[in-house]
Amino acid sequence: VNTPIKLTILRQGADKPIELTVVRDIIKVKAVKYRVENDIGYMKITSFTEKTYDDLENAIENIKKQVPNDKLKGYVLDLRLNPGGLLDQAVSVSDAFLKRGEIVSTRGRDPKDVTRFDAKPKQNDDIGGKPLIVLVNGGSASASEIVAGALQDLRRATVVGTQSFGKGSVQTIIPLGENGALRLTTALYYTPSGKSIQGKGITPDIKVEQPLPPDLQGR
């Protein structure tokens, strides 16, 4: 950090490379981007990292400051192209929009091997019960599907877009000898209604076809 590094860059079509000196720094990428359009709060979660819930709370508070409560029509939560991340952050994000209820459960082969994650009971959710739309597509996976599935099953949000990816498995890494390891699927995620996410994904309430971005087409 705060040390210079020299880069040699050859641009397309150029005969000679150029040299640039940049200074190393810690790049902090916000997990949540937000804006207000037509009195609607728009929030896009790009991934579920350690700071996602805190960034979401900050986004909600700033949206409330920009639009009076009586004029704020509702919120859009954009989970498109979000590959997932930390389970605890998915639970916390879901909890922000719920007053009560089960968010997700994990179940292993043993019928007794069940873990449930519930919303904290409260008088109102963090957006005051305002209408909520959740956007998903084929790039929405894992933690994104946990959030979308919970809000859909508990009838807290309308899910719009296309079928999500279908990554709903829990992996356990078992250390082996000779510096090896074995990764096994030991449990699956289930939405509050008991639906497995694995291999199926979340079916939107309203299907809206969305073309892939140009940089993803043909992959």
C-alpha positions as CSV (number, residue, x, y, z in Angstrom):
1,V,0.0,0.0,0.0
2,N,1.1,3.5,-0.9
3,T,4.1,2.2,-2.9
4,P,4.6,3.0,-6.6
5,I,4.6,0.3,-9.3
6,K,5.5,0.8,-13.0
7,L,3.3,-0.8,-15.6
8,T,4.3,-1.3,-19.2
9,I,1.2,-1.3,-21.5
10,L,1.0,-2.1,-25.2
11,R,-2.2,-0.7,-26.6
12,Q,-4.0,-2.3,-29.5
13,G,-2.7,-0.9,-32.8
14,A,0.3,0.9,-31.2
15,D,3.8,0.2,-32.3
16,K,5.5,0.9,-28.9
17,P,4.4,0.3,-25.3
18,I,3.9,3.1,-22.9
19,E,4.9,3.1,-19.2
20,L,2.6,4.3,-16.4
21,T,3.4,4.6,-12.7
22,V,0.5,4.0,-10.3
23,V,0.4,3.8,-6.5
24,R,-0.8,0.7,-4.8
25,D,-3.9,1.1,-2.5
26,I,-6.6,-0.9,-0.9
27,I,-9.6,-0.9,-3.2
28,K,-12.9,-0.9,-1.4
29,V,-15.8,-2.1,-3.5
30,K,-19.2,-1.4,-2.2
31,A,-21.5,-4.4,-2.3
32,V,-24.6,-2.2,-2.7
33,K,-25.3,0.6,-5.2
34,Y,-28.4,2.7,-5.0
35,R,-30.3,5.6,-6.5
36,V,-33.8,7.1,-6.6
37,E,-35.9,7.2,-9.8
38,N,-39.5,8.5,-9.9
39,D,-39.8,8.3,-6.1
40,I,-38.7,4.6,-6.1
41,G,-35.7,3.4,-4.3
42,Y,-33.4,1.3,-6.4
43,M,-30.8,-0.9,-4.7
44,K,-28.4,-3.3,-6.5
45,I,-26.5,-5.9,-4.5
46,T,-23.5,-7.1,-6.5
47,S,-22.3,-9.8,-4.1
48,F,-22.8,-10.9,-0.5
49,T,-19.6,-10.0,1.4
50,E,-19.0,-9.1,5.0
51,K,-20.2,-5.5,4.4
52,T,-23.3,-6.2,2.3
53,Y,-25.9,-5.8,5.1
54,D,-24.3,-2.6,6.4
55,D,-24.1,-1.2,2.9
56,L,-27.8,-2.1,2.4
57,E,-28.8,-0.3,5.6
58,N,-26.9,2.7,4.5
59,A,-28.6,2.7,1.1
60,I,-32.0,2.5,2.7
61,E,-31.3,5.3,5.1
62,N,-30.0,7.6,2.2
63,I,-33.0,6.8,0.1
64,K,-35.3,7.8,2.9
65,K,-33.4,11.1,3.3
66,Q,-33.9,11.8,-0.4
67,V,-37.6,11.1,-0.7
68,P,-40.3,11.9,2.0
69,N,-42.0,8.8,3.3
70,D,-45.4,9.9,1.9
71,K,-44.0,10.2,-1.6
72,L,-41.8,7.1,-1.6
73,K,-43.7,4.5,-3.7
74,G,-41.5,1.5,-2.9
75,Y,-38.2,-0.3,-3.6
76,V,-36.5,-2.4,-6.2
77,L,-33.9,-4.9,-5.0
78,D,-31.7,-5.9,-8.0
79,L,-30.0,-9.3,-7.6
80,R,-29.3,-9.9,-11.3
81,L,-25.9,-11.3,-12.1
82,N,-25.2,-11.6,-8.4
83,P,-23.2,-14.9,-7.9
84,G,-23.9,-15.1,-4.2
85,G,-21.6,-15.2,-1.2
86,L,-21.9,-15.4,2.6
87,L,-25.0,-17.2,4.0
88,D,-25.2,-14.9,7.1
89,Q,-25.3,-11.9,4.9
90,A,-28.2,-13.4,2.8
91,V,-30.1,-14.0,6.1
92,S,-29.4,-10.5,7.3
93,V,-30.5,-8.9,4.0
94,S,-33.7,-11.0,4.0
95,D,-34.4,-10.1,7.6
96,A,-34.2,-6.4,6.7
97,F,-37.4,-6.8,4.7
98,L,-39.3,-9.1,7.0
99,K,-41.2,-8.8,10.3
100,R,-41.1,-12.5,11.0
101,G,-40.9,-16.0,9.5
102,E,-38.3,-18.6,8.4
103,I,-35.8,-17.3,5.8
104,V,-34.0,-20.5,4.8
105,S,-33.2,-24.0,6.1
106,T,-30.4,-26.4,5.4
107,R,-31.0,-30.1,5.3
108,G,-28.6,-33.0,5.2
109,R,-29.1,-36.7,4.5
110,D,-29.9,-37.4,8.2
111,P,-33.5,-36.2,8.8
112,K,-32.3,-34.7,12.1
113,D,-29.6,-32.7,10.3
114,V,-31.7,-29.5,9.8
115,T,-30.7,-25.9,10.5
116,R,-33.3,-23.1,10.3
117,F,-32.6,-19.4,10.0
118,D,-35.5,-17.1,11.0
119,A,-36.2,-13.4,10.8
120,K,-36.0,-11.5,14.1
121,P,-39.6,-10.7,15.1
122,K,-40.3,-6.9,15.0
123,Q,-43.1,-4.4,14.5
124,N,-42.1,-3.4,11.0
125,D,-39.4,-4.1,8.5
126,D,-36.6,-1.7,7.6
127,I,-38.5,-0.1,4.6
128,G,-41.7,0.4,6.6
129,G,-43.7,-2.2,4.7
130,K,-43.4,-0.4,1.4
131,P,-43.9,-2.5,-1.8
132,L,-40.8,-4.4,-2.9
133,I,-39.8,-5.8,-6.3
134,V,-36.9,-8.3,-6.6
135,L,-35.1,-8.6,-9.9
136,V,-33.4,-12.0,-10.8
137,N,-32.0,-13.7,-13.8
138,G,-29.8,-16.7,-14.7
139,G,-26.8,-15.0,-13.1
140,S,-28.5,-14.8,-9.7
141,A,-27.2,-17.7,-7.6
142,S,-26.7,-19.1,-4.1
143,A,-27.2,-16.3,-1.6
144,S,-29.2,-14.3,-4.1
145,E,-31.6,-17.2,-4.5
146,I,-32.0,-17.5,-0.7
147,V,-33.1,-13.9,-0.5
148,A,-35.4,-14.0,-3.5
149,G,-36.9,-17.3,-2.4
150,A,-37.5,-16.1,1.2
151,L,-39.2,-12.8,0.1
152,Q,-41.2,-14.6,-2.5
153,D,-42.5,-17.5,-0.3
154,L,-43.4,-15.1,2.6
155,R,-45.2,-12.9,0.1
156,R,-43.1,-9.9,1.0
157,A,-41.9,-9.2,-2.5
158,T,-42.8,-9.8,-6.2
159,V,-40.0,-11.5,-8.0
160,V,-39.5,-10.3,-11.6
161,G,-37.1,-11.5,-14.3
162,T,-36.1,-15.0,-15.5
163,Q,-35.3,-18.3,-13.8
164,S,-32.3,-18.0,-11.4
165,F,-29.2,-20.2,-11.6
166,G,-30.1,-23.0,-9.2
167,K,-27.1,-23.1,-6.8
168,G,-28.5,-24.3,-3.5
169,S,-25.9,-26.7,-2.0
170,V,-23.7,-26.6,1.1
171,Q,-20.2,-27.9,0.7
172,T,-17.9,-29.2,3.4
173,I,-14.2,-29.5,3.0
174,I,-12.6,-32.5,4.6
175,P,-8.8,-32.3,5.0
176,L,-6.8,-35.3,3.7
177,G,-3.2,-36.4,3.9
178,E,-0.4,-35.1,1.7
179,N,-1.9,-31.6,1.8
180,G,-5.0,-32.7,0.0
181,A,-8.7,-32.1,0.7
182,L,-12.1,-33.4,-0.4
183,R,-15.0,-31.2,-0.9
184,L,-18.4,-32.9,-0.5
185,T,-22.0,-31.6,-0.8
186,T,-23.4,-32.2,2.7
187,A,-26.7,-30.3,2.7
188,L,-29.1,-28.4,0.5
189,Y,-30.8,-25.0,0.9
190,Y,-34.6,-24.9,1.1
191,T,-36.9,-21.9,0.9
192,P,-39.6,-21.3,3.6
193,S,-42.2,-23.3,1.6
194,G,-39.8,-26.3,1.5
195,K,-38.6,-26.0,-2.1
196,S,-35.1,-27.0,-2.9
197,I,-33.0,-24.4,-4.8
198,Q,-30.5,-26.8,-6.1
199,G,-30.7,-27.4,-9.8
200,K,-34.1,-25.6,-10.0
201,G,-33.6,-22.0,-9.0
202,I,-36.3,-19.5,-8.2
203,T,-39.1,-19.1,-10.7
204,P,-40.2,-15.4,-11.0
205,D,-43.7,-14.3,-10.3
206,I,-43.6,-12.2,-13.4
207,K,-41.4,-13.4,-16.2
208,V,-39.5,-10.7,-18.2
209,E,-36.9,-11.9,-20.7
210,Q,-33.7,-10.0,-20.4
211,P,-30.9,-10.1,-23.0
212,L,-27.5,-10.9,-21.7
213,P,-24.9,-8.0,-21.6
214,P,-22.8,-7.9,-24.8
215,D,-19.7,-9.0,-22.8
216,L,-21.5,-12.2,-21.7
217,Q,-23.1,-13.1,-25.1
218,G,-21.7,-16.2,-26.7
219,R,-20.2,-17.6,-23.5
